[in-house]
């Protein structure tokens, strides 16, 4: 195996965006950034409201129910 050029490697959020766009069941979702994905997650799961991905410490974060 060889390392491909950097431009061909998808970032984790890009893979997640592809999966979410496929699973959108015809919705007009077209995620272009991780922030858009996170906003939709927070909309569906209130436990994520008010939390930004960048603010989560390496040790993790307990979610409130």
CHARMM-style PDB file with segment names, atoms N, HN, CA, C and O in Angstrom:
ATOM      1  N   UNK     1       0.842  -1.179   0.000  1.00  0.00      PROA
ATOM      2  CA  UNK     1       0.000   0.000   0.000  1.00  0.00      PROA
ATOM      3  C   UNK     1       0.882   1.236   0.000  1.00  0.00      PROA
ATOM      4  O   UNK     1       1.984   1.237   0.547  1.00  0.00      PROA
ATOM      5  N   UNK     2       0.375   2.276  -0.621  1.00  0.00      PROA
ATOM      6  HN  UNK     2      -0.521   2.275  -1.066  1.00  0.00      PROA
ATOM      7  CA  UNK     2       1.076   3.561  -0.641  1.00  0.00      PROA
ATOM      8  C   UNK     2       0.135   4.640  -0.130  1.00  0.00      PROA
ATOM      9  O   UNK     2      -1.086   4.488  -0.168  1.00  0.00      PROA
ATOM     10  N   UNK     3       0.708   5.708   0.337  1.00  0.00      PROA
ATOM     11  HN  UNK     3       1.700   5.831   0.368  1.00  0.00      PROA
ATOM     12  CA  UNK     3      -0.096   6.834   0.786  1.00  0.00      PROA
ATOM     13  C   UNK     3      -0.578   7.609  -0.440  1.00  0.00      PROA
ATOM     14  O   UNK     3       0.239   8.019  -1.264  1.00  0.00      PROA
ATOM     15  N   UNK     4      -1.894   7.819  -0.575  1.00  0.00      PROA
ATOM     16  HN  UNK     4      -2.558   7.486   0.095  1.00  0.00      PROA
ATOM     17  CA  UNK     4      -2.414   8.592  -1.707  1.00  0.00      PROA
ATOM     18  C   UNK     4      -2.140  10.073  -1.505  1.00  0.00      PROA
ATOM     19  O   UNK     4      -1.844  10.511  -0.393  1.00  0.00      PROA
ATOM     20  N   UNK     5      -2.239  10.841  -2.583  1.00  0.00      PROA
ATOM     21  HN  UNK     5      -2.479  10.485  -3.486  1.00  0.00      PROA
ATOM     22  CA  UNK     5      -2.083  12.298  -2.428  1.00  0.00      PROA
ATOM     23  C   UNK     5      -3.110  12.825  -1.438  1.00  0.00      PROA
ATOM     24  O   UNK     5      -4.227  12.311  -1.366  1.00  0.00      PROA
ATOM     25  N   UNK     6      -2.741  13.840  -0.682  1.00  0.00      PROA
ATOM     26  HN  UNK     6      -1.834  14.258  -0.740  1.00  0.00      PROA
ATOM     27  CA  UNK     6      -3.592  14.384   0.383  1.00  0.00      PROA
ATOM     28  C   UNK     6      -4.972  14.780  -0.133  1.00  0.00      PROA
ATOM     29  O   UNK     6      -5.964  14.609   0.576  1.00  0.00      PROA
ATOM     30  N   UNK     7      -5.050  15.296  -1.328  1.00  0.00      PROA
ATOM     31  HN  UNK     7      -4.244  15.436  -1.904  1.00  0.00      PROA
ATOM     32  CA  UNK     7      -6.324  15.776  -1.862  1.00  0.00      PROA
ATOM     33  C   UNK     7      -7.333  14.642  -2.056  1.00  0.00      PROA
ATOM     34  O   UNK     7      -8.530  14.901  -2.188  1.00  0.00      PROA
ATOM     35  N   UNK     8      -6.870  13.398  -2.075  1.00  0.00      PROA
ATOM     36  HN  UNK     8      -5.898  13.188  -1.968  1.00  0.00      PROA
ATOM     37  CA  UNK     8      -7.797  12.285  -2.307  1.00  0.00      PROA
ATOM     38  C   UNK     8      -8.326  11.685  -1.014  1.00  0.00      PROA
ATOM     39  O   UNK     8      -9.225  10.845  -1.047  1.00  0.00      PROA
ATOM     40  N   UNK     9      -7.790  12.096   0.107  1.00  0.00      PROA
ATOM     41  HN  UNK     9      -7.059  12.779   0.133  1.00  0.00      PROA
ATOM     42  CA  UNK     9      -8.236  11.556   1.392  1.00  0.00      PROA
ATOM     43  C   UNK     9      -9.402  12.390   1.907  1.00  0.00      PROA
ATOM     44  O   UNK     9      -9.295  13.610   2.036  1.00  0.00      PROA
ATOM     45  N   UNK    10     -10.511  11.725   2.199  1.00  0.00      PROA
ATOM     46  HN  UNK    10     -10.597  10.735   2.094  1.00  0.00      PROA
ATOM     47  CA  UNK    10     -11.668  12.431   2.751  1.00  0.00      PROA
ATOM     48  C   UNK    10     -11.482  12.611   4.243  1.00  0.00      PROA
ATOM     49  O   UNK    10     -10.988  11.720   4.933  1.00  0.00      PROA
ATOM     50  N   UNK    11     -11.881  13.770   4.731  1.00  0.00      PROA
ATOM     51  HN  UNK    11     -12.282  14.494   4.171  1.00  0.00      PROA
ATOM     52  CA  UNK    11     -11.895  14.018   6.154  1.00  0.00      PROA
ATOM     53  C   UNK    11     -13.063  13.241   6.763  1.00  0.00      PROA
ATOM     54  O   UNK    11     -14.001  12.876   6.054  1.00  0.00      PROA
ATOM     55  N   UNK    12     -13.010  12.993   8.048  1.00  0.00      PROA
ATOM     56  HN  UNK    12     -12.248  13.290   8.623  1.00  0.00      PROA
ATOM     57  CA  UNK    12     -14.081  12.248   8.723  1.00  0.00      PROA
ATOM     58  C   UNK    12     -15.446  12.899   8.528  1.00  0.00      PROA
ATOM     59  O   UNK    12     -16.435  12.199   8.307  1.00  0.00      PROA
ATOM     60  N   UNK    13     -15.515  14.233   8.606  1.00  0.00      PROA
ATOM     61  HN  UNK    13     -14.711  14.801   8.785  1.00  0.00      PROA
ATOM     62  CA  UNK    13     -16.803  14.904   8.454  1.00  0.00      PROA
ATOM     63  C   UNK    13     -17.322  14.733   7.044  1.00  0.00      PROA
ATOM     64  O   UNK    13     -18.536  14.689   6.843  1.00  0.00      PROA
ATOM     65  N   UNK    14     -16.436  14.635   6.051  1.00  0.00      PROA
ATOM     66  HN  UNK    14     -15.450  14.671   6.214  1.00  0.00      PROA
ATOM     67  CA  UNK    14     -16.879  14.462   4.668  1.00  0.00      PROA
ATOM     68  C   UNK    14     -17.514  13.085   4.471  1.00  0.00      PROA
ATOM     69  O   UNK    14     -18.499  12.948   3.746  1.00  0.00      PROA
ATOM     70  N   UNK    15     -16.949  12.076   5.116  1.00  0.00      PROA
ATOM     71  HN  UNK    15     -16.149  12.187   5.705  1.00  0.00      PROA
ATOM     72  CA  UNK    15     -17.527  10.739   5.056  1.00  0.00      PROA
ATOM     73  C   UNK    15     -18.883  10.740   5.739  1.00  0.00      PROA
ATOM     74  O   UNK    15     -19.843  10.178   5.212  1.00  0.00      PROA
ATOM     75  N   UNK    16     -18.972  11.371   6.915  1.00  0.00      PROA
ATOM     76  HN  UNK    16     -18.191  11.827   7.343  1.00  0.00      PROA
ATOM     77  CA  UNK    16     -20.239  11.475   7.627  1.00  0.00      PROA
ATOM     78  C   UNK    16     -21.270  12.226   6.783  1.00  0.00      PROA
ATOM     79  O   UNK    16     -22.435  11.831   6.741  1.00  0.00      PROA
ATOM     80  N   UNK    17     -20.856  13.303   6.113  1.00  0.00      PROA
ATOM     81  HN  UNK    17     -19.910  13.624   6.147  1.00  0.00      PROA
ATOM     82  CA  UNK    17     -21.766  14.072   5.258  1.00  0.00      PROA
ATOM     83  C   UNK    17     -22.293  13.210   4.114  1.00  0.00      PROA
ATOM     84  O   UNK    17     -23.480  13.264   3.794  1.00  0.00      PROA
ATOM     85  N   UNK    18     -21.422  12.421   3.501  1.00  0.00      PROA
ATOM     86  HN  UNK    18     -20.458  12.377   3.761  1.00  0.00      PROA
ATOM     87  CA  UNK    18     -21.868  11.529   2.423  1.00  0.00      PROA
ATOM     88  C   UNK    18     -22.912  10.543   2.935  1.00  0.00      PROA
ATOM     89  O   UNK    18     -23.942  10.333   2.295  1.00  0.00      PROA
ATOM     90  N   UNK    19     -22.643   9.944   4.084  1.00  0.00      PROA
ATOM     91  HN  UNK    19     -21.806  10.115   4.604  1.00  0.00      PROA
ATOM     92  CA  UNK    19     -23.588   8.989   4.664  1.00  0.00      PROA
ATOM     93  C   UNK    19     -24.909   9.654   5.011  1.00  0.00      PROA
ATOM     94  O   UNK    19     -25.973   9.093   4.746  1.00  0.00      PROA
ATOM     95  N   UNK    20     -24.856  10.848   5.603  1.00  0.00      PROA
ATOM     96  HN  UNK    20     -23.992  11.303   5.818  1.00  0.00      PROA
ATOM     97  CA  UNK    20     -26.083  11.535   5.991  1.00  0.00      PROA
ATOM     98  C   UNK    20     -26.869  11.980   4.762  1.00  0.00      PROA
ATOM     99  O   UNK    20     -28.100  11.953   4.781  1.00  0.00      PROA
ATOM    100  N   UNK    21     -26.183  12.389   3.693  1.00  0.00      PROA
ATOM    101  HN  UNK    21     -25.184  12.410   3.678  1.00  0.00      PROA
ATOM    102  CA  UNK    21     -26.881  12.776   2.474  1.00  0.00      PROA
ATOM    103  C   UNK    21     -27.558  11.571   1.836  1.00  0.00      PROA
ATOM    104  O   UNK    21     -28.657  11.693   1.293  1.00  0.00      PROA
ATOM    105  N   UNK    22     -26.917  10.415   1.897  1.00  0.00      PROA
ATOM    106  HN  UNK    22     -26.025  10.316   2.338  1.00  0.00      PROA
ATOM    107  CA  UNK    22     -27.508   9.197   1.349  1.00  0.00      PROA
ATOM    108  C   UNK    22     -28.735   8.799   2.162  1.00  0.00      PROA
ATOM    109  O   UNK    22     -29.732   8.345   1.600  1.00  0.00      PROA
ATOM    110  N   UNK    23     -28.669   8.965   3.471  1.00  0.00      PROA
ATOM    111  HN  UNK    23     -27.859   9.334   3.927  1.00  0.00      PROA
ATOM    112  CA  UNK    23     -29.751   8.539   4.366  1.00  0.00      PROA
ATOM    113  C   UNK    23     -30.848   9.583   4.531  1.00  0.00      PROA
ATOM    114  O   UNK    23     -31.784   9.364   5.300  1.00  0.00      PROA
ATOM    115  N   UNK    24     -30.761  10.693   3.843  1.00  0.00      PROA
ATOM    116  HN  UNK    24     -30.000  10.871   3.218  1.00  0.00      PROA
ATOM    117  CA  UNK    24     -31.725  11.772   4.055  1.00  0.00      PROA
ATOM    118  C   UNK    24     -33.102  11.455   3.492  1.00  0.00      PROA
ATOM    119  O   UNK    24     -34.043  12.221   3.705  1.00  0.00      PROA
ATOM    120  N   UNK    25     -33.239  10.356   2.786  1.00  0.00      PROA
ATOM    121  HN  UNK    25     -32.476   9.734   2.613  1.00  0.00      PROA
ATOM    122  CA  UNK    25     -34.545   9.894   2.272  1.00  0.00      PROA
ATOM    123  C   UNK    25     -35.248  10.946   1.436  1.00  0.00      PROA
ATOM    124  O   UNK    25     -36.446  11.183   1.592  1.00  0.00      PROA
ATOM    125  N   UNK    26     -34.502  11.567   0.560  1.00  0.00      PROA
ATOM    126  HN  UNK    26     -33.529  11.375   0.433  1.00  0.00      PROA
ATOM    127  CA  UNK    26     -35.122  12.524  -0.347  1.00  0.00      PROA
ATOM    128  C   UNK    26     -35.174  13.945   0.158  1.00  0.00      PROA
ATOM    129  O   UNK    26     -35.550  14.848  -0.589  1.00  0.00      PROA
ATOM    130  N   UNK    27     -34.805  14.173   1.418  1.00  0.00      PROA
ATOM    131  HN  UNK    27     -34.499  13.440   2.025  1.00  0.00      PROA
ATOM    132  CA  UNK    27     -34.746  15.546   1.906  1.00  0.00      PROA
ATOM    133  C   UNK    27     -33.701  16.306   1.093  1.00  0.00      PROA
ATOM    134  O   UNK    27     -32.812  15.705   0.489  1.00  0.00      PROA
ATOM    135  N   UNK    28     -33.814  17.583   1.085  1.00  0.00      PROA
ATOM    136  HN  UNK    28     -34.536  18.071   1.575  1.00  0.00      PROA
ATOM    137  CA  UNK    28     -32.878  18.400   0.331  1.00  0.00      PROA
ATOM    138  C   UNK    28     -31.619  18.704   1.141  1.00  0.00      PROA
ATOM    139  O   UNK    28     -31.117  19.827   1.114  1.00  0.00      PROA
ATOM    140  N   UNK    29     -31.120  17.721   1.847  1.00  0.00      PROA
ATOM    141  HN  UNK    29     -31.528  16.808   1.869  1.00  0.00      PROA
ATOM    142  CA  UNK    29     -29.913  17.903   2.653  1.00  0.00      PROA
ATOM    143  C   UNK    29     -28.687  17.824   1.754  1.00  0.00      PROA
ATOM    144  O   UNK    29     -28.570  16.920   0.927  1.00  0.00      PROA
ATOM    145  N   UNK    30     -27.800  18.752   1.918  1.00  0.00      PROA
ATOM    146  HN  UNK    30     -27.896  19.486   2.590  1.00  0.00      PROA
ATOM    147  CA  UNK    30     -26.523  18.717   1.213  1.00  0.00      PROA
ATOM    148  C   UNK    30     -25.503  19.343   2.143  1.00  0.00      PROA
ATOM    149  O   UNK    30     -25.233  20.542   2.075  1.00  0.00      PROA
ATOM    150  N   UNK    31     -24.944  18.522   3.010  1.00  0.00      PROA
ATOM    151  HN  UNK    31     -25.163  17.548   3.065  1.00  0.00      PROA
ATOM    152  CA  UNK    31     -24.019  19.018   4.014  1.00  0.00      PROA
ATOM    153  C   UNK    31     -22.695  19.404   3.380  1.00  0.00      PROA
ATOM    154  O   UNK    31     -22.072  18.607   2.678  1.00  0.00      PROA
ATOM    155  N   UNK    32     -22.273  20.631   3.635  1.00  0.00      PROA
ATOM    156  HN  UNK    32     -22.779  21.279   4.205  1.00  0.00      PROA
ATOM    157  CA  UNK    32     -21.024  21.139   3.090  1.00  0.00      PROA
ATOM    158  C   UNK    32     -19.981  21.389   4.167  1.00  0.00      PROA
ATOM    159  O   UNK    32     -18.833  21.714   3.864  1.00  0.00      PROA
ATOM    160  N   UNK    33     -20.380  21.238   5.425  1.00  0.00      PROA
ATOM    161  HN  UNK    33     -21.313  20.974   5.671  1.00  0.00      PROA
ATOM    162  CA  UNK    33     -19.425  21.450   6.513  1.00  0.00      PROA
ATOM    163  C   UNK    33     -19.850  20.622   7.716  1.00  0.00      PROA
ATOM    164  O   UNK    33     -21.001  20.201   7.828  1.00  0.00      PROA
ATOM    165  N   UNK    34     -18.903  20.399   8.608  1.00  0.00      PROA
ATOM    166  HN  UNK    34     -17.967  20.740   8.518  1.00  0.00      PROA
ATOM    167  CA  UNK    34     -19.218  19.661   9.823  1.00  0.00      PROA
ATOM    168  C   UNK    34     -20.170  20.455  10.700  1.00  0.00      PROA
ATOM    169  O   UNK    34     -20.982  19.870  11.417  1.00  0.00      PROA
ATOM    170  N   UNK    35     -20.085  21.773  10.655  1.00  0.00      PROA
ATOM    171  HN  UNK    35     -19.426  22.249  10.073  1.00  0.00      PROA
ATOM    172  CA  UNK    35     -20.964  22.614  11.453  1.00  0.00      PROA
ATOM    173  C   UNK    35     -22.427  22.392  11.070  1.00  0.00      PROA
ATOM    174  O   UNK    35     -23.300  22.393  11.939  1.00  0.00      PROA
ATOM    175  N   UNK    36     -22.702  22.202   9.777  1.00  0.00      PROA
ATOM    176  HN  UNK    36     -21.993  22.201   9.072  1.00  0.00      PROA
ATOM    177  CA  UNK    36     -24.066  21.926   9.331  1.00  0.00      PROA
ATOM    178  C   UNK    36     -24.548  20.585   9.881  1.00  0.00      PROA
ATOM    179  O   UNK    36     -25.692  20.460  10.318  1.00  0.00      PROA
ATOM    180  N   UNK    37     -23.676  19.594   9.856  1.00  0.00      PROA
ATOM    181  HN  UNK    37     -22.747  19.695   9.501  1.00  0.00      PROA
ATOM    182  CA  UNK    37     -24.020  18.276  10.385  1.00  0.00      PROA
ATOM    183  C   UNK    37     -24.318  18.396  11.873  1.00  0.00      PROA
ATOM    184  O   UNK    37     -25.331  17.882  12.348  1.00  0.00      PROA
ATOM    185  N   UNK    38     -23.445  19.067  12.608  1.00  0.00      PROA
ATOM    186  HN  UNK    38     -22.622  19.484  12.223  1.00  0.00      PROA
ATOM    187  CA  UNK    38     -23.596  19.218  14.060  1.00  0.00      PROA
ATOM    188  C   UNK    38     -24.896  19.951  14.391  1.00  0.00      PROA
ATOM    189  O   UNK    38     -25.585  19.585  15.343  1.00  0.00      PROA
ATOM    190  N   UNK    39     -25.234  20.977  13.617  1.00  0.00      PROA
ATOM    191  HN  UNK    39     -24.674  21.274  12.844  1.00  0.00      PROA
ATOM    192  CA  UNK    39     -26.469  21.726  13.856  1.00  0.00      PROA
ATOM    193  C   UNK    39     -27.688  20.818  13.700  1.00  0.00      PROA
ATOM    194  O   UNK    39     -28.631  20.917  14.486  1.00  0.00      PROA
ATOM    195  N   UNK    40     -27.685  19.946  12.710  1.00  0.00      PROA
ATOM    196  HN  UNK    40     -26.919  19.865  12.072  1.00  0.00      PROA
ATOM    197  CA  UNK    40     -28.808  19.024  12.521  1.00  0.00      PROA
ATOM    198  C   UNK    40     -28.863  17.976  13.627  1.00  0.00      PROA
ATOM    199  O   UNK    40     -29.945  17.597  14.075  1.00  0.00      PROA
ATOM    200  N   UNK    41     -27.702  17.510  14.063  1.00  0.00      PROA
ATOM    201  HN  UNK    41     -26.823  17.818  13.698  1.00  0.00      PROA
ATOM    202  CA  UNK    41     -27.668  16.560  15.180  1.00  0.00      PROA
ATOM    203  C   UNK    41     -28.264  17.225  16.419  1.00  0.00      PROA
ATOM    204  O   UNK    41     -29.074  16.619  17.121  1.00  0.00      PROA
ATOM    205  N   UNK    42     -27.869  18.459  16.686  1.00  0.00      PROA
ATOM    206  HN  UNK    42     -27.211  18.951  16.115  1.00  0.00      PROA
ATOM    207  CA  UNK    42     -28.387  19.182  17.855  1.00  0.00      PROA
ATOM    208  C   UNK    42     -29.880  19.458  17.725  1.00  0.00      PROA
ATOM    209  O   UNK    42     -30.588  19.511  18.731  1.00  0.00      PROA
ATOM    210  N   UNK    43     -30.361  19.633  16.509  1.00  0.00      PROA
ATOM    211  HN  UNK    43     -29.786  19.590  15.692  1.00  0.00      PROA
ATOM    212  CA  UNK    43     -31.788  19.865  16.294  1.00  0.00      PROA
ATOM    213  C   UNK    43     -32.592  18.610  16.626  1.00  0.00      PROA
ATOM    214  O   UNK    43     -33.669  18.690  17.217  1.00  0.00      PROA
ATOM    215  N   UNK    44     -32.059  17.453  16.243  1.00  0.00      PROA
ATOM    216  HN  UNK    44     -31.184  17.387  15.763  1.00  0.00      PROA
ATOM    217  CA  UNK    44     -32.758  16.180  16.455  1.00  0.00      PROA
ATOM    218  C   UNK    44     -32.561  15.664  17.879  1.00  0.00      PROA
ATOM    219  O   UNK    44     -33.473  15.079  18.463  1.00  0.00      PROA
ATOM    220  N   UNK    45     -31.372  15.883  18.432  1.00  0.00      PROA
ATOM    221  HN  UNK    45     -30.631  16.358  17.957  1.00  0.00      PROA
ATOM    222  CA  UNK    45     -31.037  15.393  19.770  1.00  0.00      PROA
ATOM    223  C   UNK    45     -30.771  16.586  20.689  1.00  0.00      PROA
ATOM    224  O   UNK    45     -29.673  17.143  20.670  1.00  0.00      PROA
ATOM    225  N   UNK    46     -31.746  16.981  21.482  1.00  0.00      PROA
ATOM    226  HN  UNK    46     -32.638  16.529  21.498  1.00  0.00      PROA
ATOM    227  CA  UNK    46     -31.613  18.165  22.330  1.00  0.00      PROA
ATOM    228  C   UNK    46     -30.407  18.117  23.270  1.00  0.00      PROA
ATOM    229  O   UNK    46     -29.926  19.161  23.710  1.00  0.00      PROA
ATOM    230  N   UNK    47     -29.916  16.919  23.579  1.00  0.00      PROA
ATOM    231  HN  UNK    47     -30.307  16.071  23.221  1.00  0.00      PROA
ATOM    232  CA  UNK    47     -28.747  16.805  24.469  1.00  0.00      PROA
ATOM    233  C   UNK    47     -27.522  17.505  23.886  1.00  0.00      PROA
ATOM    234  O   UNK    47     -26.613  17.876  24.629  1.00  0.00      PROA
ATOM    235  N   UNK    48     -27.486  17.687  22.577  1.00  0.00      PROA
ATOM    236  HN  UNK    48     -28.224  17.386  21.973  1.00  0.00      PROA
ATOM    237  CA  UNK    48     -26.335  18.313  21.925  1.00  0.00      PROA
ATOM    238  C   UNK    48     -26.488  19.826  21.788  1.00  0.00      PROA
ATOM    239  O   UNK    48     -25.549  20.514  21.388  1.00  0.00      PROA
ATOM    240  N   UNK    49     -27.669  20.342  22.118  1.00  0.00      PROA
ATOM    241  HN  UNK    49     -28.432  19.784  22.442  1.00  0.00      PROA
ATOM    242  CA  UNK    49     -27.920  21.776  21.985  1.00  0.00      PROA
ATOM    243  C   UNK    49     -26.992  22.566  22.898  1.00  0.00      PROA
ATOM    244  O   UNK    49     -26.827  22.229  24.071  1.00  0.00      PROA
ATOM    245  N   UNK    50     -26.391  23.612  22.358  1.00  0.00      PROA
ATOM    246  HN  UNK    50     -26.524  23.885  21.405  1.00  0.00      PROA
ATOM    247  CA  UNK    50     -25.498  24.466  23.130  1.00  0.00      PROA
ATOM    248  C   UNK    50     -24.078  23.943  23.245  1.00  0.00      PROA
ATOM    249  O   UNK    50     -23.237  24.562  23.896  1.00  0.00      PROA
ATOM    250  N   UNK    51     -23.806  22.805  22.616  1.00  0.00      PROA
ATOM    251  HN  UNK    51     -24.490  22.303  22.086  1.00  0.00      PROA
ATOM    252  CA  UNK    51     -22.460  22.223  22.642  1.00  0.00      PROA
ATOM    253  C   UNK    51     -21.870  22.330  21.246  1.00  0.00      PROA
ATOM    254  O   UNK    51     -22.518  21.972  20.262  1.00  0.00      PROA
ATOM    255  N   UNK    52     -20.653  22.816  21.160  1.00  0.00      PROA
ATOM    256  HN  UNK    52     -20.126  23.106  21.959  1.00  0.00      PROA
ATOM    257  CA  UNK    52     -19.961  22.787  19.871  1.00  0.00      PROA
ATOM    258  C   UNK    52     -18.960  21.637  19.894  1.00  0.00      PROA
ATOM    259  O   UNK    52     -18.415  21.290  20.942  1.00  0.00      PROA
ATOM    260  N   UNK    53     -18.732  21.066  18.744  1.00  0.00      PROA
ATOM    261  HN  UNK    53     -19.174  21.348  17.893  1.00  0.00      PROA
ATOM    262  CA  UNK    53     -17.811  19.942  18.655  1.00  0.00      PROA
ATOM    263  C   UNK    53     -16.423  20.333  19.162  1.00  0.00      PROA
ATOM    264  O   UNK    53     -15.750  19.549  19.831  1.00  0.00      PROA
ATOM    265  N   UNK    54     -16.013  21.539  18.839  1.00  0.00      PROA
ATOM    266  HN  UNK    54     -16.559  22.177  18.295  1.00  0.00      PROA
ATOM    267  CA  UNK    54     -14.678  22.006  19.239  1.00  0.00      PROA
ATOM    268  C   UNK    54     -14.545  22.194  20.738  1.00  0.00      PROA
ATOM    269  O   UNK    54     -13.433  22.203  21.264  1.00  0.00      PROA
ATOM    270  N   UNK    55     -15.679  22.348  21.441  1.00  0.00      PROA
ATOM    271  HN  UNK    55     -16.583  22.341  21.013  1.00  0.00      PROA
ATOM    272  CA  UNK    55     -15.622  22.578  22.881  1.00  0.00      PROA
ATOM    273  C   UNK    55     -15.556  21.282  23.690  1.00  0.00      PROA
ATOM    274  O   UNK    55     -15.387  21.325  24.909  1.00  0.00      PROA
ATOM    275  N   UNK    56     -15.685  20.136  23.030  1.00  0.00      PROA
ATOM    276  HN  UNK    56     -15.821  20.100  22.040  1.00  0.00      PROA
ATOM    277  CA  UNK    56     -15.640  18.867  23.746  1.00  0.00      PROA
ATOM    278  C   UNK    56     -14.185  18.541  24.099  1.00  0.00      PROA
ATOM    279  O   UNK    56     -13.337  18.475  23.209  1.00  0.00      PROA
ATOM    280  N   UNK    57     -13.891  18.339  25.374  1.00  0.00      PROA
ATOM    281  HN  UNK    57     -14.580  18.393  26.096  1.00  0.00      PROA
ATOM    282  CA  UNK    57     -12.517  18.035  25.768  1.00  0.00      PROA
ATOM    283  C   UNK    57     -12.107  16.627  25.303  1.00  0.00      PROA
ATOM    284  O   UNK    57     -12.958  15.792  25.000  1.00  0.00      PROA
ATOM    285  N   UNK    58     -10.821  16.387  25.254  1.00  0.00      PROA
ATOM    286  HN  UNK    58     -10.129  17.066  25.501  1.00  0.00      PROA
ATOM    287  CA  UNK    58     -10.318  15.066  24.838  1.00  0.00      PROA
ATOM    288  C   UNK    58     -10.825  13.951  25.748  1.00  0.00      PROA
ATOM    289  O   UNK    58     -10.942  12.801  25.325  1.00  0.00      PROA
ATOM    290  N   UNK    59     -11.123  14.293  26.984  1.00  0.00      PROA
ATOM    291  HN  UNK    59     -11.028  15.228  27.328  1.00  0.00      PROA
ATOM    292  CA  UNK    59     -11.621  13.304  27.933  1.00  0.00      PROA
ATOM    293  C   UNK    59     -13.093  12.957  27.705  1.00  0.00      PROA
ATOM    294  O   UNK    59     -13.621  12.032  28.322  1.00  0.00      PROA
ATOM    295  N   UNK    60     -13.757  13.711  26.805  1.00  0.00      PROA
ATOM    296  HN  UNK    60     -13.328  14.462  26.303  1.00  0.00      PROA
ATOM    297  CA  UNK    60     -15.155  13.460  26.512  1.00  0.00      PROA
ATOM    298  C   UNK    60     -16.066  14.396  27.270  1.00  0.00      PROA
ATOM    299  O   UNK    60     -15.608  15.305  27.962  1.00  0.00      PROA
ATOM    300  N   UNK    61     -17.358  14.169  27.137  1.00  0.00      PROA
ATOM    301  HN  UNK    61     -17.731  13.431  26.576  1.00  0.00      PROA
ATOM    302  CA  UNK    61     -18.336  15.037  27.748  1.00  0.00      PROA
ATOM    303  C   UNK    61     -19.581  14.217  28.062  1.00  0.00      PROA
ATOM    304  O   UNK    61     -20.073  13.485  27.203  1.00  0.00      PROA
ATOM    305  N   UNK    62     -20.090  14.331  29.271  1.00  0.00      PROA
ATOM    306  HN  UNK    62     -19.691  14.925  29.969  1.00  0.00      PROA
ATOM    307  CA  UNK    62     -21.326  13.665  29.634  1.00  0.00      PROA
ATOM    308  C   UNK    62     -22.497  14.496  29.104  1.00  0.00      PROA
ATOM    309  O   UNK    62     -22.540  15.711  29.294  1.00  0.00      PROA
ATOM    310  N   UNK    63     -23.424  13.846  28.453  1.00  0.00      PROA
ATOM    311  HN  UNK    63     -23.389  12.859  28.299  1.00  0.00      PROA
ATOM    312  CA  UNK    63     -24.601  14.530  27.935  1.00  0.00      PROA
ATOM    313  C   UNK    63     -25.719  14.480  28.955  1.00  0.00      PROA
ATOM    314  O   UNK    63     -25.893  13.481  29.652  1.00  0.00      PROA
ATOM    315  N   UNK    64     -26.475  15.559  29.041  1.00  0.00      PROA
ATOM    316  HN  UNK    64     -26.334  16.372  28.474  1.00  0.00      PROA
ATOM    317  CA  UNK    64     -27.628  15.617  29.937  1.00  0.00      PROA
ATOM    318  C   UNK    64     -28.831  15.056  29.195  1.00  0.00      PROA
ATOM    319  O   UNK    64     -28.981  15.262  27.990  1.00  0.00      PROA
ATOM    320  N   UNK    65     -29.676  14.353  29.917  1.00  0.00      PROA
ATOM    321  HN  UNK    65     -29.553  14.186  30.895  1.00  0.00      PROA
ATOM    322  CA  UNK    65     -30.902  13.818  29.304  1.00  0.00      PROA
ATOM    323  C   UNK    65     -32.024  14.798  29.452  1.00  0.00      PROA
ATOM    324  OT1 UNK    65     -33.139  14.532  29.002  1.00  0.00      PROA
TER     325      UNK     65
END
